[in-house]
Amino acid sequence: MEKTHPVNEMLPLSKLFVYGLQHVLAMYAGAVAVPLIVANALGLSSEQLIYLINADLFTCGIATIIQTVGFGNMGVKIPMIQGVTFAAVTPMILIGQAHGLTGIYGSIIVAGIITYLAAPYFSSLLRFFPPVVTGTIITIIGVTLMPVAVRWAGGGNPAAKDFASAAYILLALVTLALVLFFYRFFKGFISNIAVLLGLLCGTILASFFDMVNFSKVGDASWLGITTPFAFGYPTFDAASIAAMVLVMLVVMTETTGDCIAVGEIVDKKITKEDLSRCLRADGFSTILGGIFNSFPYTAFAQNVGLVALTRVKSRFVVTAAGVILILLGLVPKLAAVIAAIPLPVLGGAGIAMFGMVAASGMKTLSRVEFDGTQNIMVVAVSLGVGMITLAVPNFYHNFPAWAQVILHSGITAGSIAAIVLNLLLNGVSSEEKELEAGQNKYL
């Protein structure tokens, strides 16, 4: 009997729901951040903001199901959740200020189509991702995400007077301790949902100190239907489209890194065809984003760490997360309940999750040969480049706008540096070429 890969394992419905909910809780704050930023920058009403959040969650769920289950020639079929890319925030604000929401959605639709069509050609770059490159990228992803967890632990807004107050830091530390407690002293199912239990216990604890605000739950409606082109039919501006296409090129680079990272964690080698399906799903989901009043979609790096931490490899867990996201998009009151989780609680759990991403990258690098090779320099310089905007976020503010789109993300800049340095210092070995043709033994 042919062995079933853990990625394709179908778990009981109860476990699928709980594991899926854990993924949703881990990514929810990041998922709603983009519509919040864009809506505030464009001066949209609170009703329009709520609609954008609902549309985002709804489309996010559809995109996740496509990526994990597969649809036609799309979907990589690994536990990789989809979310709105932060790389598109600045371009969308600029486009929106000049051409309104319809201009944003027009550029998103065209960029999505181009991403879908370019996927097979972009996936040919897979041979430029040997272990020294993938290990470096995975490590950069984890380290780059850590400031997100730190900001959450401090309360979210560094400009706030109570940011990093003793109460916030203590709550984050207690949540982290709870995650470690459930992870260390329990086995099986309980250990696997350590993050979820930590979030729930942390939120309950915070409620005793009036740190949980449920007021928005009462204000939220029970039903919110997302309809296509709710803000008007899309308009198309050449410059806006060019900017969004550039964003999607950056997204494709990051998605490639995330896809390979998850493949490493779940022991499934990512082939050229796998990557093509993954990138096509990104493109198609981005098209849906433009139609359903949402944004460009990509793999959500935040959840890579959760897969590593829980050791639950089934893609259907993330499919369940997609279903939950659709329900949250249709029932705003449920979404408001999850939104009530205090950011310090998320920060405590995030430190463990994002740290696991970096640790997974180090695990990959541990299999790389450093003696007698140039690999140490590839890793060193790439990590340095990836950390630039982590240290000084506006470091590239004097660069042209198109360059800022690429370099602003430490993950993208570090990934490009790793690929280029590996080519310059190591070339393309026969082993790397085999990566392109490698087939997983379970397929």
ZIGI-V38374 format. One record per backbone hydrogen bond with DSSP energy under -1.0 kcal/mol. CO is the residue of the C=O (numbers start at 0). NH is the residue of the N-H. If there is no record, write none. Layout:
co: [CO/CO]
nh: [NH/NH]
This chain:
co: [4/5/6/11/12/13/14/15/16/17/18/19/20/21/22/23/26/27/31/32/33/34/35/36/37/38/44/45/46/47/48/49/50/51/52/53/54/55/56/57/58/59/60/61/62/63/64/65/66/70/73/77/80/82/85/87/88/89/90/91/92/93/94/95/99/100/101/101/102/103/104/105/106/107/108/109/110/111/112/113/114/117/118/121/122/124/125/129/129/130/131/132/133/134/135/136/137/138/139/140/141/144/144/145/146/147/148/149/150/151/153/156/159/161/164/165/166/167/168/169/170/171/172/173/174/175/176/177/178/179/180/187/188/190/192/193/194/195/196/197/198/199/200/201/202/205/205/206/213/214/215/220/228/236/237/238/239/240/241/242/243/244/245/246/247/248/249/250/251/252/253/254/255/256/257/258/259/260/261/262/270/271/272/273/274/275/276/276/277/278/279/280/281/282/283/284/285/286/287/288/290/295/297/299/300/302/303/304/305/306/314/315/316/317/318/319/320/321/322/323/324/325/326/329/330/330/331/332/333/334/337/341/342/343/344/345/346/348/349/350/351/352/353/354/355/356/357/358/359/360/361/363/364/369/373/374/375/376/377/378/379/380/381/382/384/386/387/391/393/395/399/400/401/402/403/408/409/410/411/412/413/414/415/416/417/418/419/420/421/421/428/429/433/435/439]
nh: [7/8/314/15/16/17/18/19/20/21/22/23/24/25/26/27/30/31/35/36/37/38/39/40/41/43/48/49/50/51/52/53/54/55/56/57/58/59/60/61/62/63/64/65/66/67/68/69/76/73/70/79/299/297/88/91/92/93/94/95/96/97/98/99/103/104/105/234/106/107/108/109/110/111/112/113/114/115/116/117/118/121/122/124/125/127/128/132/133/134/135/136/137/138/139/140/141/142/143/144/145/147/148/149/150/151/152/153/155/154/163/159/162/164/168/169/170/171/172/173/174/175/176/177/178/179/180/181/182/183/184/191/192/193/196/197/198/199/200/201/202/203/204/205/206/208/210/209/216/218/219/332/231/240/241/242/243/244/245/246/247/248/249/250/251/252/253/254/255/256/257/258/259/260/261/262/263/264/265/267/274/275/276/277/278/279/74/280/281/282/283/284/285/286/287/288/289/290/291/293/228/84/82/302/303/306/307/308/309/310/318/319/320/321/322/323/324/325/326/327/328/329/330/223/333/334/335/336/337/338/340/345/346/347/348/349/350/352/353/354/355/356/357/358/359/360/361/362/363/364/365/366/367/372/377/378/379/380/381/382/383/384/385/386/387/390/391/394/396/398/403/404/405/406/407/412/413/414/415/416/417/418/419/420/421/422/423/424/425/426/432/433/437/271/442]
